[in-house]
Amino acid sequence: MVNIQVRDVPEEVRDSLAAAAKARGQSMQAYLLGLLEEGARRTRSIAMLKRLDRMGGGYSGEDSNAADEIAAQRAERDLRNQGDA
């Protein structure tokens, strides 16, 4: 494991993150780790989709509703998670 430190975070950003963590019943550290893990997963997924596209895998970011569908599924998941807290 490694440590990551972020400096010069504006207070309003910190306050917003703290409120989101509290709403989920998480510590700030657990909440931020979750955000970092999700960002890393997205980065890996995008890289994989780009590789598939180069191989002729059929991925197309143009005229696609995939982003809307993913956003809707995440919103549903977040609503379910809020009910668990």
C-alpha positions in Angstrom: 0.0 0.0 0.0 1.1 3.6 -0.6 0.0 6.9 0.8 -1.3 9.7 -1.4 -1.4 13.3 -0.2 -3.3 16.1 -1.9 -2.4 19.7 -1.0 -4.1 23.0 -1.5 -7.6 21.5 -1.5 -10.1 24.4 -1.3 -12.2 24.4 1.9 -15.5 24.1 -0.1 -14.2 21.0 -1.8 -13.2 19.4 1.5 -16.6 20.3 3.0 -18.4 18.8 0.1 -16.4 15.6 0.3 -16.9 15.4 4.0 -20.6 15.8 3.7 -20.8 13.1 1.0 -18.7 10.7 3.2 -20.9 11.4 6.2 -24.1 10.8 4.1 -22.7 7.4 3.2 -21.7 6.6 6.8 -18.1 6.5 5.8 -14.9 8.1 7.0 -13.4 10.7 4.7 -10.5 8.3 4.0 -12.8 5.4 3.1 -14.9 7.7 0.9 -11.9 9.1 -0.9 -10.3 5.7 -1.4 -13.6 4.6 -3.0 -13.4 7.6 -5.4 -9.8 6.8 -6.3 -10.6 3.1 -6.9 -13.6 4.0 -9.1 -11.4 6.4 -11.1 -8.8 3.8 -11.6 -11.4 1.2 -12.7 -12.8 3.7 -15.3 -9.2 4.4 -16.6 -8.6 0.7 -17.0 -12.0 0.2 -18.7 -11.4 3.1 -21.1 -8.0 1.7 -22.0 -9.5 -1.8 -22.6 -12.3 -0.3 -24.8 -9.7 1.6 -26.9 -7.7 -1.6 -27.3 -10.8 -3.4 -28.5 -11.6 -0.6 -30.8 -8.2 -0.8 -32.4 -8.7 -4.6 -32.8 -12.1 -4.1 -34.4 -14.1 -4.9 -31.2 -17.1 -2.8 -32.2 -16.8 -0.1 -29.5 -17.9 3.3 -30.7 -18.1 6.4 -28.5 -20.0 8.2 -31.2 -23.8 8.4 -31.2 -24.0 6.0 -28.2 -26.4 6.0 -25.3 -24.0 3.9 -23.2 -22.9 6.9 -21.1 -26.5 7.7 -20.4 -27.3 4.1 -19.5 -24.3 3.9 -17.2 -25.3 7.1 -15.5 -28.8 5.8 -14.9 -27.5 2.6 -13.5 -25.2 4.4 -11.1 -28.0 6.7 -10.0 -30.1 3.7 -9.2 -27.2 2.1 -7.3 -26.6 5.3 -5.3 -30.3 5.5 -4.3 -30.1 1.8 -3.1 -26.9 2.5 -1.2 -28.5 5.6 0.5 -31.3 3.4 1.7 -28.7 1.0 3.4 -27.0 3.8 5.3 
